[in-house]
Amino acid sequence: MRPITPDGFEAKFRVDVDPWNYRASRFEAAKRQVLLRACGGRKVGRALELACAIGVTSRALAPLALRLLAVDASPTALAEARRLTPPGARVAFRRALLPNELPRGPFDLVVVSEIAYYLNRRDLDRLAAALCRVLAPGGRVVVLHHLRPFDDAAQLPSLAHGRLCRRLEAVAVPRFVHRTGRYDARAFARRRG
């Protein structure tokens, strides 16, 4: 495996601003619906989306929060996300390199989708610890990742996803599970007190 870097993601978005076909793929649309169900169906105050890319999921998440902060490492992807998001959508897009630049919380909802396997084990553990700090008591964290191996991941997708879920289970209660042969989606609610 040859892990992709933030500069590699930027280069990918410059070549094709929608490299995973988020806007038109039926598979991505179905996966997004599972992610939205995992969010719990109630409106929250502050939400955070990691690795938002061009903001397709961000726009779907926006009605679930009074304020949504969506972050990504690619300036090109963020520019496209801003361009495609209607004014008044209550979504702010910001550049952030994870895990070092995880925004401060507390957040009532955090969405972590398709990013864990791009981080090495040490950085993934740092991200998991930081997620536990920024999640509000009673808040929900949703994780969704592909499970099949691919070339530019820093670690095997199924192992990265499992590692992140185990770290979250230390401070949060499982609330949702949806597993297919291709991806796994889970939601955890942080214990109060």
Backbone hydrogen bonds in HBPLUS format (Angstrom, degrees):
<---DONOR---> <-ACCEPTOR-->    atom                        ^
c    i                          cat <-CA-CA->   ^        H-A-AA   ^      H-
h    n   atom  resd res      DA  || num        DHA   H-A  angle D-A-AA Bond
n    s   type  num  typ     dist DA aas  dist angle  dist       angle   num
A0002-ARG N   A0151-ASP O   2.90 MM 149  6.10 148.7  1.99 153.6 163.6     1
A0004-ILE N   A0152-ASP O   2.93 MM 148  5.19 147.9  2.03 145.7 135.4     2
A0008-GLY N   A0005-THR O   2.92 MM   3  4.87 119.6  2.29  95.4 111.7     3
A0009-PHE N   A0005-THR O   2.95 MM   4  6.39 149.4  2.04 153.6 162.1     4
A0010-GLU N   A0006-PRO O   2.99 MM   4  6.30 159.8  2.03 149.0 154.4     5
A0011-ALA N   A0007-ASP O   2.96 MM   4  6.20 159.0  2.00 145.7 150.9     6
A0012-LYS N   A0008-GLY O   2.95 MM   4  6.16 153.4  2.02 143.1 150.6     7
A0013-PHE N   A0009-PHE O   2.92 MM   4  6.23 160.9  1.96 157.7 161.4     8
A0014-ARG N   A0010-GLU O   2.97 MM   4  6.20 144.3  2.10 145.6 155.9     9
A0015-VAL N   A0011-ALA O   3.13 MM   4  6.38 145.5  2.26 145.2 153.0    10
A0016-ASP N   A0012-LYS O   3.04 MM   4  6.27 163.1  2.07 151.2 156.0    11
A0021-ASN N   A0018-ASP O   3.04 MM   3  5.24 165.0  2.06 115.7 118.8    12
A0025-SER N   A0021-ASN O   2.98 MM   4  5.59 155.4  2.04 160.0 163.2    13
A0029-ALA N   A0025-SER O   3.03 MM   4  6.26 153.2  2.10 141.8 149.5    14
A0030-ALA N   A0026-ARG O   2.91 MM   4  6.13 157.9  1.95 151.0 156.3    15
A0031-LYS N   A0027-PHE O   2.93 MM   4  6.15 161.7  1.96 152.6 158.0    16
A0032-ARG N   A0028-GLU O   2.89 MM   4  6.02 150.8  1.97 142.8 150.9    17
A0033-GLN N   A0029-ALA O   3.10 MM   4  6.38 146.3  2.21 141.7 149.8    18
A0034-VAL N   A0030-ALA O   3.18 MM   4  6.56 150.1  2.27 145.6 153.0    19
A0035-LEU N   A0031-LYS O   3.01 MM   4  6.34 158.8  2.05 148.7 154.6    20
A0036-LEU N   A0032-ARG O   2.93 MM   4  6.21 155.4  1.99 148.5 154.8    21
A0037-ARG N   A0033-GLN O   3.03 MM   4  6.30 153.6  2.10 143.8 150.5    22
A0038-ALA N   A0034-VAL O   2.96 MM   4  6.26 151.5  2.04 149.5 157.8    23
A0039-CYS N   A0035-LEU O   3.19 MM   4  6.52 127.3  2.49 138.2 151.4    24
A0039-CYS N   A0036-LEU O   3.11 MM   3  5.15 138.6  2.29  95.9 107.7    25
A0040-GLY N   A0037-ARG O   3.16 MM   3  5.80 165.7  2.18 115.9 120.3    26
A0044-VAL N   A0064-LEU O   2.79 MM  20  6.22 158.7  1.83 148.5 152.1    27
A0066-LEU N   A0044-VAL O   2.88 MM  22  6.40 141.8  2.03 146.7 158.5    28
A0066-LEU N   A0045-GLY O   3.16 MM  21  4.89 125.1  2.47 114.8 129.8    29
A0067-ARG N   A0045-GLY O   2.96 MM  22  6.25 143.0  2.10 167.6 176.9    30
A0108-ASP N   A0046-ARG O   2.79 MM  62  5.46 145.1  1.91 143.4 153.6    31
A0109-LEU N   A0046-ARG O   3.31 MM  63  6.70 138.8  2.49 147.6 152.5    32
A0047-ALA N   A0067-ARG O   2.90 MM  20  6.25 151.3  1.98 157.4 166.0    33
A0069-LEU N   A0047-ALA O   2.92 MM  22  6.24 162.5  1.95 146.8 150.5    34
A0048-LEU N   A0109-LEU O   2.86 MM  61  6.29 146.0  1.97 147.7 158.9    35
A0111-VAL N   A0048-LEU O   2.80 MM  63  6.24 158.8  1.85 159.4 166.8    36
A0049-GLU N   A0069-LEU O   2.88 MM  20  6.32 155.9  1.94 152.5 157.4    37
A0071-VAL N   A0049-GLU O   2.93 MM  22  6.29 165.9  1.95 170.8 172.5    38
A0050-LEU N   A0111-VAL O   2.96 MM  61  6.20 171.8  1.96 173.3 173.1    39
A0051-ALA N   A0071-VAL O   2.86 MM  20  5.68 104.9  2.43 130.5 150.2    40
A0052-CYS N   A0071-VAL O   2.90 MM  19  5.73 161.9  1.93 141.5 147.0    41
A0055-GLY N   A0052-CYS O   3.00 MM   3  5.32 163.4  2.03 133.6 136.8    42
A0059-ARG N   A0055-GLY O   2.99 MM   4  6.11 158.6  2.04 147.2 149.6    43
A0060-ALA N   A0056-VAL O   3.36 MM   4  6.66 144.0  2.50 135.9 145.3    44
A0060-ALA N   A0057-THR O   3.02 MM   3  4.98 121.3  2.38  94.6 110.2    45
A0061-LEU N   A0057-THR O   2.81 MM   4  6.08 143.8  1.94 151.0 162.2    46
A0061-LEU N   A0058-SER O   3.12 MM   3  5.01 120.9  2.49  91.8 106.8    47
A0062-ALA N   A0058-SER O   2.92 MM   4  6.04 140.5  2.08 149.7 159.8    48
A0064-LEU N   A0061-LEU O   2.78 MM   3  5.49 155.6  1.84 129.4 137.6    49
A0065-ALA N   A0062-ALA O   3.24 MM   3  5.69 172.6  2.24 119.2 121.2    50
A0068-LEU N   A0090-ARG O   3.07 MM  22  6.33 155.2  2.13 156.9 164.2    51
A0092-ALA N   A0068-LEU O   2.86 MM  24  6.27 164.0  1.89 164.4 169.5    52
A0070-ALA N   A0092-ALA O   2.82 MM  22  6.15 168.5  1.84 167.7 171.7    53
A0094-ARG N   A0070-ALA O   2.96 MM  24  6.36 152.9  2.04 153.3 159.5    54
A0072-ASP N   A0094-ARG O   3.24 MM  22  6.76 143.6  2.38 148.4 157.9    55
A0096-ALA N   A0072-ASP O   2.96 MM  24  5.57 153.5  2.03 124.8 132.3    56
A0078-LEU N   A0074-SER O   3.03 MM   4  6.27 162.7  2.06 151.9 156.9    57
A0079-ALA N   A0075-PRO O   2.92 MM   4  6.08 154.6  1.98 146.4 153.0    58
A0080-GLU N   A0076-THR O   3.12 MM   4  6.38 156.7  2.17 147.1 152.8    59
A0081-ALA N   A0077-ALA O   2.87 MM   4  6.15 154.4  1.94 148.5 156.5    60
A0082-ARG N   A0078-LEU O   2.91 MM   4  6.16 160.4  1.95 151.5 155.8    61
A0083-ARG N   A0079-ALA O   2.99 MM   4  6.18 155.8  2.05 142.6 149.7    62
A0084-LEU N   A0080-GLU O   2.97 MM   4  6.15 152.3  2.04 150.4 156.7    63
A0085-THR N   A0081-ALA O   3.11 MM   4  6.13 126.2  2.41 141.2 153.7    64
A0101-GLU N   A0097-LEU O   2.81 MM   4  5.36 153.0  1.89 154.4 160.2    65
A0107-PHE N   A0134-VAL O   2.73 MM  27  6.06 146.0  1.84 160.0 171.4    66
A0136-ALA N   A0107-PHE O   2.84 MM  29  5.37 178.6  1.84 144.0 144.3    67
A0140-ARG N   A0108-ASP O   2.91 MM  32  6.16 160.7  1.95 140.5 140.1    68
A0110-VAL N   A0140-ARG O   2.92 MM  30  6.44 148.3  2.02 150.6 159.5    69
A0142-VAL N   A0110-VAL O   2.79 MM  32  6.22 161.2  1.83 163.9 170.5    70
A0112-VAL N   A0142-VAL O   2.75 MM  30  6.00 170.2  1.76 171.8 175.3    71
A0144-LEU N   A0112-VAL O   3.06 MM  32  6.52 151.1  2.15 145.4 149.8    72
A0114-GLU N   A0144-LEU O   2.90 MM  30  6.37 153.2  1.98 158.8 167.5    73
A0118-TYR N   A0115-ILE O   2.94 MM   3  5.50 159.5  1.98 122.0 128.8    74
A0119-LEU N   A0116-ALA O   3.19 MM   3  5.67 163.1  2.22 113.6 118.8    75
A0154-ALA N   A0117-TYR O   2.76 MM  37  5.81 143.9  1.89 149.2 161.5    76
A0155-GLN N   A0117-TYR O   3.32 MM  38  5.35 144.2  2.45 145.6 145.7    77
A0124-LEU N   A0120-ASN O   2.85 MM   4  6.04 153.3  1.92 157.1 166.0    78
A0125-ASP N   A0121-ARG O   2.93 MM   4  6.15 156.8  1.98 150.0 155.6    79
A0126-ARG N   A0122-ARG O   2.99 MM   4  6.31 152.3  2.07 144.9 153.0    80
A0127-LEU N   A0123-ASP O   2.84 MM   4  6.09 153.9  1.91 144.7 151.9    81
A0128-ALA N   A0124-LEU O   2.89 MM   4  6.14 162.3  1.92 150.8 155.3    82
A0129-ALA N   A0125-ASP O   3.01 MM   4  6.24 161.2  2.04 147.9 152.4    83
A0130-ALA N   A0126-ARG O   2.95 MM   4  6.14 157.8  2.00 147.0 153.5    84
A0131-LEU N   A0127-LEU O   2.80 MM   4  6.04 153.8  1.87 154.3 161.8    85
A0132-CYS N   A0128-ALA O   3.12 MM   4  6.39 154.8  2.18 145.9 151.8    86
A0133-ARG N   A0129-ALA O   3.23 MM   4  6.57 139.0  2.41 137.7 148.5    87
A0133-ARG N   A0130-ALA O   3.04 MM   3  5.04 124.9  2.36  94.1 108.7    88
A0134-VAL N   A0130-ALA O   3.02 MM   4  6.34 149.1  2.12 151.7 159.7    89
A0135-LEU N   A0131-LEU O   3.08 MM   4  6.04 133.3  2.31 149.4 158.5    90
A0139-GLY N   A0136-ALA O   2.72 MM   3  4.89 155.8  1.77 132.5 135.0    91
A0138-GLY N   A0190-ARG O   3.03 MM  52  4.87 138.0  2.21 116.5 127.9    92
A0190-ARG N   A0139-GLY O   2.73 MM  51  5.43 161.3  1.76 161.3 167.1    93
A0141-VAL N   A0188-PHE O   2.84 MM  47  5.34 156.9  1.89 153.9 161.6    94
A0188-PHE N   A0141-VAL O   2.88 MM  47  5.34 155.0  1.94 149.7 158.0    95
A0143-VAL N   A0186-ARG O   2.82 MM  43  5.35 162.6  1.85 155.6 161.7    96
A0186-ARG N   A0143-VAL O   2.81 MM  43  5.35 159.5  1.85 158.7 165.6    97
A0145-HIS N   A0184-ASP O   3.10 MM  39  5.73 154.2  2.17 153.1 158.1    98
A0184-ASP N   A0145-HIS O   3.01 MM  39  5.73 153.1  2.09 152.8 159.5    99
A0147-LEU N   A0182-ARG O   2.82 MM  35  5.56 152.0  1.90 144.0 141.9   100
A0159-LEU N   A0156-LEU O   3.11 MM   3  5.41 119.0  2.50 106.3 120.9   101
A0160-ALA N   A0156-LEU O   2.97 MM   4  6.19 163.8  2.00 162.6 167.9   102
A0161-HIS N   A0157-PRO O   2.94 MM   4  6.07 170.4  1.95 157.3 159.8   103
A0162-GLY N   A0158-SER O   3.05 MM   4  6.09 162.1  2.08 140.1 145.6   104
A0163-ARG N   A0159-LEU O   2.88 MM   4  6.01 157.4  1.93 147.8 154.3   105
A0164-LEU N   A0160-ALA O   2.99 MM   4  6.22 164.3  2.01 153.2 156.6   106
A0165-CYS N   A0161-HIS O   2.95 MM   4  6.20 165.4  1.98 153.8 158.0   107
A0166-ARG N   A0162-GLY O   2.96 MM   4  6.15 158.8  2.01 149.7 155.1   108
A0167-ARG N   A0163-ARG O   3.10 MM   4  6.38 154.8  2.17 147.3 153.8   109
A0168-LEU N   A0164-LEU O   3.02 MM   4  6.30 156.0  2.08 151.4 158.1   110
A0169-GLU N   A0165-CYS O   2.95 MM   4  6.15 148.9  2.05 149.0 157.3   111
A0170-ALA N   A0167-ARG O   3.30 MM   3  5.61 151.6  2.39 102.4 110.4   112
A0171-VAL N   A0168-LEU O   3.08 MM   3  5.77 155.0  2.14 118.6 124.4   113
A0172-ALA N   A0168-LEU O   2.92 MM   4  5.83 129.5  2.18 148.2 162.7   114
A0191-ARG N   A0171-VAL O   3.16 MM  20  6.34 171.3  2.17 153.8 153.7   115
A0173-VAL N   A0189-ALA O   2.73 MM  16  5.14 159.2  1.78 146.6 143.6   116
A0189-ALA N   A0173-VAL O   2.82 MM  16  5.14 160.0  1.86 143.7 146.1   117
A0175-ARG N   A0187-ALA O   2.73 MM  12  5.34 168.6  1.74 150.3 147.6   118
A0187-ALA N   A0176-PHE O   3.02 MM  11  4.86 147.0  2.13 131.0 130.6   119
A0178-HIS N   A0185-ALA O   2.86 MM   7  5.10 147.7  1.97 154.5 155.4   120
A0185-ALA N   A0178-HIS O   2.79 MM   7  5.10 159.1  1.83 148.2 155.3   121
A0180-THR N   A0183-TYR O   2.85 MM   3  5.41 169.2  1.86 175.9 175.8   122
